[in-house]
Amino acid sequence: MKFPHNINRVEAFSDGVFAFAATLMVVNLDMNDGLQWFGAKASGLISFGVSFFVLVILWKIHYNFFRRTSYIDDWIIFYNAVLLFVVLYYVFP
């Protein structure tokens, strides 16, 4: 007997992982030096901005996929888990 998967739980877990990834990106910023930090590490701030907007684009694609589908099976959950792993893998270091 096959039970239907709850799409809301998959979306909630995925949104939590994307939020955690965004939090990891912010935690890695070092804001101890005030305005001197901004001038000295402008390239780091630019790379943070690019990384953040790439994360937002990935989230938007993910959001659109789950809004347009009503069918969830084990393979979709597996591929979703792989995507979330890749997102966290690239943000974590």
TADASUL-V779513 format. One record per pair of residues at least 4 apart in sequence whose ideal C-beta (glycine too) atoms are under 8 Angstrom apart, sorted by the first residue. I is the first residue (numbers start at 1). J is the second residue. D is the distance in Angstrom with one decimal. If there is no record, write none. Layout:
I:J:D
I:J:D
//
This chain:
4:72:7.5
5:9:7.8
5:10:6.8
5:72:4.1
5:73:6.9
5:74:7.9
5:77:6.6
6:10:7.1
6:72:7.9
7:11:6.2
7:66:6.4
7:69:8.0
7:70:7.1
7:72:5.2
8:12:6.1
9:13:6.3
10:14:6.2
10:66:7.2
10:72:6.2
10:77:6.3
10:80:6.4
11:15:6.1
11:66:5.4
12:16:6.4
13:17:6.6
14:18:6.5
14:62:6.2
14:66:7.7
14:80:6.3
14:84:6.2
15:19:6.2
15:59:7.9
16:20:6.3
17:21:6.4
17:84:4.5
17:87:6.8
17:88:6.5
18:22:6.6
18:55:6.8
18:58:7.7
18:59:4.9
18:62:7.5
18:84:7.9
18:87:6.9
19:23:6.4
20:24:6.5
20:88:7.2
21:25:6.7
21:55:6.0
21:87:5.3
21:88:5.7
21:91:4.4
22:26:6.7
22:52:7.0
22:55:6.2
23:27:6.2
24:28:6.6
24:88:7.7
24:91:5.1
24:92:6.1
25:29:7.7
25:48:6.3
25:51:6.0
25:52:6.2
25:55:7.2
25:91:5.7
29:44:7.7
29:45:8.0
29:48:6.4
30:37:7.0
30:41:7.8
31:37:6.3
32:37:7.0
33:37:3.8
33:40:7.3
35:39:7.1
36:40:6.1
37:41:5.7
38:42:6.7
38:45:7.0
41:45:6.2
42:46:6.4
43:47:6.4
44:48:6.3
45:49:6.5
46:50:6.5
47:51:6.1
48:52:6.2
49:53:6.5
50:54:6.4
51:55:6.4
51:91:7.4
52:56:6.4
53:57:6.4
54:58:6.5
55:59:6.4
55:87:7.0
55:91:7.2
56:60:6.3
57:61:6.6
58:62:6.3
58:83:7.7
58:87:6.3
59:63:6.1
60:64:6.3
61:65:6.5
62:66:6.7
62:80:7.8
62:83:7.1
63:67:6.2
64:68:6.2
65:69:6.3
69:76:7.8
71:76:7.7
72:76:5.3
72:77:6.7
73:77:7.3
74:78:6.2
75:79:6.3
76:80:6.1
77:81:6.4
78:82:6.6
79:83:6.5
80:84:6.4
81:85:6.3
82:86:6.5
83:87:6.5
84:88:6.4
85:89:6.0
86:90:6.5
87:91:6.3
88:92:5.7
//
